[in-house]
Amino acid sequence: MRPFEKNEQLGALKALLSPHVFSNEVTAEINRFPKQTIIGLGQGGGRMAAELSRFGFPTFLLNSSKSDMDEHKRLIPDDRRIVTKSEEYPELEGTDKNAQLGHQIAVENKELYKKVALSEEVQNAEFVWVTVSLGGGTGNGALNVALTYLSQVRKARALYGGKVPLGVICSFPSTDEKGSAFRKNALAGVALIQKFMNEGKIGNALAIDNEKMNDYYANGPLKTYAGTEIDAKSYSNMVVATALTEISTIPLLDGRAVFDKTELLTTWSTPGWLSISKVTDLSTDDNLEEKITSLYKDNEVLADYEMKNVVAGAISVLYPNAKNISPKIADDVYKYSSDLLSTKVNLSISKNSKLENLTLYGLSVLPTPSSRVQQLQEEKAQWEKIEKEQEDAKKQAASSLGLDEFADFFSTGTAPTRKTSLLDDLDDDFGTNKSETMVKASDLDDIDF
């Protein structure tokens, strides 16, 4: 892992990173930074993975669309951008948001997923993240295949208690993404992730709520140093990448209380939905209990959760070298966090030379996913109703034209019986091949005229 201040690939991420990441304290211990490997599935997952790769994490992309992956060729080597072509549907690049087709293509390419799972980068990592957009087709469809192989391999690196150091970073579709398909894909993906959690095969899932991110981003769009405005979805990926990296530096800092690497990896490897948040505008005379509540409940940038039955938690306090905090503040931070989460909470209290303000980081792992899932179920029902009405309207419009007399106009009874030599091999009756959902060249032999 290279020191962050020497990393030329960070680009606009520097504008989001906490100053402490560039401190001498972090640089001096960078060799202890948790080794993480990233596997991006599909277009959306690939974009999340690409942002994380900027920090030097070994990153693999798997996608049925080569053009999607070529977007990241400057960040990720050719041999780690893996095209999953379909032999059955060789003409396809992508799945047009059909997650079931995405799953079929992933099964066809299971040897490629197996090869990635067995790679040195995956087997030697201290933690592996799989990134995926749950509204999509290629990545979401591949999730079952990828997690099946990865969880089996990662069991060899299981932590004390059998926790598997493997997690998922996923995004939920926003209301801007129209249609029931996005919602069905996302809900099926959530169900799959929950199943792997319940079976103890993965640890955390970190969710990005694109609906919430749209609202959050509208209040303060980010621009590059050249003045180019970053789009909202790219921004959400950048928030995830910086949040994970900042949290990963906490074990590198010494202090009055330490959140060590084992505690961080154990928290990430605990099955459940991960919430990460931070507060940076603190002063010593603030109402600390109120700030802690805001940290865990009101400051969720990535997704909203109901703080019930929390299964793991952590609180990190970083303060400037120039300022001291009293032991009472540290004790109160721990007490308020423990009371709010009602679970074991790991505590870290550290000084840092780059900080100007008191900063808090909060982690919590919850047994149930974001409240956005319930909204997606409601939106799915609404879109199914809209789509049925659209289909009924189309049928009614066709019926209202009054053109029934032409229904058999192109049937064989109105056409010449003579055949040209070009058509001699075709059948005589017109019909459709009902056994397939997609037409292939070989299906032409079965067409009835």
N, C-alpha and C positions, 0 to 999 in steps of 0.2 A: 504494500500500500504506500503510495507516494504522499508526502506532506501536501496538504490541500493548497497551500499558498503557491506551490510549484506546479499545480495541475492546470495546463493550458486548455483542457477540454470543458471546464466548468461553465464557461460562457455566462449566460444570463442567470445561472443558478447562484452566482456569487451575490447577486442582489437580494436573494432570499435567505442565505445562510446566516446563522448567528455568528457574530464576531468571534466567539470563543473557539469555533472550529479552526480558526487560523492562528490560534495562540501558541506560544512556546510550549505550554503545558501539554497540549495535544500533539504537537509536532515531535516532542521528545519521546512520546510513548506510542507513536503511530504503528510500530511493529506489533503492538498488542491489539490493534483494531480488529474487531470480529471479522473473520474471513467469511464472506457471503458470496454466493453464486446466484445468478438471476436467469430464469428461463421464461422468455416471453412467448405467449401463444396468440396467434392471429394478429390482426392489424392494431387493435387497441392495446392488447397486451404487449405487442412489440414496441409501441411508443412509450409505454410506462418503463419497460425494460431498458430502452435506449437512454432515458434520463438517468436511471440508476447506473448504467455503464459508465457514465461520465466520471464517476468517483473511482473508477478502476476495478469495479467488480467484474469478474469473468461472466460474460453474458452470452446466452444462446437464444436465437429466434427460430421458431418453427411456424411456417405459414404456407398455405397452398398458393399464395400469390407472391411471385417473385418481385413484382413491381412494388408491393407494399414494403418488402424488406430492403429493397435497394435504397429506400429513403435513408437508411441507417448505415450505409456502407462505409462512411467515414469514421464511424464509431465502433463498428463491430466487424471483425474479420470475416472473409468469405466462408471459411470452413465452419463458422458458428452461425451463419445465416442459412438455415436448412429448408429447402423447398419440399413440401409434402404433396407430390403430384398424385393424382388418382389414375390408376390404370383403367378403371371402369368408365371414368368420365375424363379422358385425357385433355379435352378441350377446356376444362374449367380452370380458372384462376380466381380463387375465392369461392364463397358459398352463398353470396347474396343474403346474408343473415339467417341462413337455414342451419340451425345448430345440429339437427339430426343428420343432415348431409355432412356437416363438419365432423361429426363423430364417425361416420362411415369412412371418410377419407383418413381420419386419424388411425382407425383400425387397420386400413390398408397399409399404412405407413408405420405400424407399430414397431418395426425393427429400428427405425430411426429414433423413435422416442426411447426405446430400450438402450440404444447406443449412447444417447445423451445422459440417461440416468446412470450408466456405468462409466461415464467419463471421469477422468482424474479430478477435474474441477468440481464436479458434483460430489464425488465420494470423499474428497478431502476438505470440503467446506465445513465451516462450523455451523452455518445455517444456509438453507436454500429457499429462495422465494420464487414462486410461480406467479407471473403477472397475466391478467386476462380481463377483457371487457365482457361482462356477463350478458350484455345485450346483443353481442355479435354471434356469428355462426361458426367461423373457423376455430377461433380460440376456445370459445365455450364448448364447442363440440369435441375438442381435443382434450378437455380438462380431465375426463375420466381416465383416458389412456395414460396421460402424463402423470397424474397423481398415483395411479396404480403402480407403475414402475418405480417412480421416485420414492414413494413411501416404503416400498420393499427394500430399496437400496439404502435409504436413510435410516432404517431401523438399526443398521450396523453402527450408526453414530448416536444411538439413543442415549439420552441423559439419564441420570439417576431417577428411578421410578418409571422408566420405559417411555418417557416423553420423546417424541420424534421431532428433531430440529428441521422441520419443513413447514412452510407457510404459504399462504396465497394472498396476493394483492389484487383486488378485483374492483371493478367499477359498476355502478348501477346506472341504467339509462335515465336521462332527464325527460321532462315533459315535451321538450323540443323534438324528441325522437318519436315519430308518429307510428301508430299501428300496434296491434296486439302481439306481433311476432317478437318485438323487442322485450315485451313484458314476459311472455312465455319463456323465452330463452333465459332471461335473468332469473326468474323464479325456479326454473329447472336447475340452473347453476347453483343457486343458493341451497336447494335441496341436496344436491350432490356434495357440496362442501360440508354441509351439516352432517351428512352421512359419514364422510371420512373423519370428521371430528368425533362423532359419537363412537366410532370404531377405534379411536385412538391412533389413527394412521397419520394425522397431521396435527400441527399446533395451531397457531393463530391464523385468522383471515383478517386482513386490513381492508376495509371497504371505502371506496371513494363514491360519494353521492354526487353525481354530476348536477343534479337539480340544486342541491345546496351550494355547490361550488359556483354555479352560475350567479346565484344571488350574492355570494360572498365576493366574487371577483368583480361584479359590477360596481362595487363600492371603491375599488382601487385597482384598476387595470395596471399590469406590469409592462414596462417598456425596456427594451435592451438599451445598451449604452449608445447604440446608433440611432435610437429613437423609434425603432419598430415595436409595435404593440404585440404582445404575446396573446394568442387566442386562449379562451377560457379552459378548454380541455388540456392544452399543453401546460397551462398554468397549474392545473390540478395535479398532473403528473410530476411537475417540478416541486410542488408542495410535499407530495409523498416522498420523493427522493431526498429532499432536504431534511424532512422530519426524521426519516429513518437514519440518515447519516448523523444528524445531531444527537439523536438518542444513542447511537453506536459509540459516540465519543465519551459518553458519561463514565463508562468503566475505566477510561484512561486517566481520569482526574483523581488526585488524592484529596483528602479533606477530612472533616470532622466525622463524617459517615460516608461509606462507600457503597455504591451500587455496582458490584463487580461483574465481570463478564459471565460468570456462571449464573448469577441471578438474572442478568439480562436474557441469556439464552434460554434459561428455564421459563422465564415469563413468556417469551416468544413461542416456546414449544408447548405451552399449556393450551389444550384444545379450547377454542372460543374465539370471539370476535374482538379484535384489538382496537382500542381507542387511544389515539395520541393527541395531545394538545399542549399548548404552552402559553404562558403569560409573561410579557416582557416589560410592561409599564408599571412595575411595582415600586412602591416606596415603603420605608419602614413604618410609617404612620398609617398605612392602609388597614382597613378591616380585614385581617388575614383570613378569618373564617369565610367571609363573603368571597374573597379572591379564590380560595380553594374550591368553593362550590362552583364558581364561575369557570375555573380551570377544567373541572370534570364534566360540568353540565351545559354551560352556556358558550363555551369557547371551542366547540367541536367543529373544526373546519372540514373534516373529511366526511363524517356521517354522524347522525344523531342516535343516541342510545338512551334507554331507560336504565338508570343505575340501580339495578336490582340483581341480587344473587351474584355479585361480582366474584369471580373465581381467582383473580390475581390482580395485584396493583403495585404501583411504584410512584414515588414522588422524588423529584430531584430539584434541589435548590442551588442555584449558581449565583454568586455575588461578586462584585468587583473587589480587586485587591485593595483598593483605596478605602473600602468601607468594611466595617465589621458588622455582623449580626449577633445579637445576644443569644445565648443558649436557650432562652425562653422562646424566641421566635422559632428556632429549630424544633424545639419540643412541640410547640403549637402546630407547626406545619404537619408534623407526624400525627399528632392527635386528631386534628380536623380531617386529615385524609383517611385515617383508619376508621373514624366514626362514620364518615360519609360512605366509604366503600364497604364497610363491615366485613373486611377480609384482611389477611396478612398483607402488609404494605412494606415494600423495600424502600429504604430512605437513603438519599445521597445529599451531602452538603459539601460544596466545593467553592474555593476561590478561583478567580480567573483574571489574568492580566489584561484581557481584551474587552472585558465587559464594562459598561458604564451604569447599567441598571440591574437591579435584582431580577432574576429570571427563574421561573418555575416550569418544569416539565412534568406532565402527568401521564401515566400509562394505566389502563385498566383492561381487563379481559373479561368479557361477558358471555354468558351461555347462549344468548339469543341474538339474532342479527339486528341491524338497524331498523328503526321505525319506517324507513323508506320501503321495506319489503311489503308491509301492509298497504301502503299507498300504491305500490305496483300491482297488487292483487285487485284493488279497486279500479285502477286505470285499465287493467286487462279486461275486466268485465265491461267497462264503458266502451272500450275499443271493439270488443266482440259485438256489442250491440250496434255500434256505428257501422261496422263492416257488414253485419247481417242486413241492416237497413239499406246500405249501398247495393248489396247483391239483389235484394228484393226490388229496389228501384230500377236496377238495370233490367231485370226480367219483365217488370211491369212496362218499362219503356219499349222493350222489344215487342211485347204483346199489343201495346196501344197503336203500333204502326199499321195494323190491319193488313199485313202482308203474308198471312198464312197460306194463301193460294200458291205462293212461290216456295213453300217448304221443300217440295220434291223436285224443284226446277233442275238441280244438278245431280239427280239420282240417275242410276244406270238406265232407267226406263225412258229417259228423255235424250240419252246420248247415243251416238252411233255405236253399233256393235263391233264394227271393224277395229282391229288393233294394228298399230304400227309395230314394226319389228323392234323398235326401242322399248316398247312396253310389253313385249311378249312374256317376259318373266314375272310380271306382276299379277296378283290375284284379281279376281273378277268383281269382288264385292267390296264396297268401301266400309271401313270401320276403324276402330282405334285399338291399340294395344293397351289393355287395361291393367296388365301385370306390372308395368313400369311407370314411375312418376316422371322420368326424364327420357327423352327420345335419344337413342344412339343410332349410329349408322347401321348396325346389324338389325335393328328393329324394322328397317324398311322392308326386309324380306317378308315380314308378317302383316304388312298393311293390306287390308282388303278393300277392293274397289267394287 
